């Protein structure tokens, strides 16, 4: 190697060194292009399947749903609103039922929190556990949770109240549902907006 007089190094054989460098740069460019394409493909697989024709249709259905009238739910009734059997998605937190349909990409069947759809999510939210084993199939009074976990449940309840429509209470076994008037329902919905 020698200095060419302009501060650049030149290799013996000039062209062979330049061709090798150009070949290396081209190989690097092709490698980077392959990585970008692979990343784009993985993103498409992850998000495109959710938002593809079926996902877009489901979100369109959900947006077209009228506002739900206030009513109370047993656990069995709540399970119908899991986003698979019914386009509307409900979940309960701390004895209150919320319509989370507008968050279907999170709470829908393919969403990261889809396990909570149509269920009482209180225990899972309190313990930060997304396993189906953390959720109970019978009414959960949460009496075994510690003070920190109960505070977490109350914080989650407040977040859901701010973001989603409150549609009723989760009934304890043997408890009778409340009678809601249209006036109460309208007043509460107006207050939330």
Buried (B, 14 or more C-beta within 10 A) or exposed (E): EEEEEEEEEBEEEEEEBEEEEEEEEEEEEEEEEEEEEEEEEEEEEEEEEBBEEEBEEBBEBBEEEEEBEBBBBBBEBBBEBBBBEBBBBBBBBBBBBBBBBBBBBBBBBBBEBBBBBBBBBBBBBBBEEBEEEBBBEEBBEBEEBEEEBBEBBEBBBEEBBEEBBBBBBBBEEEEEEEEBEEEEBEEBBEEEE
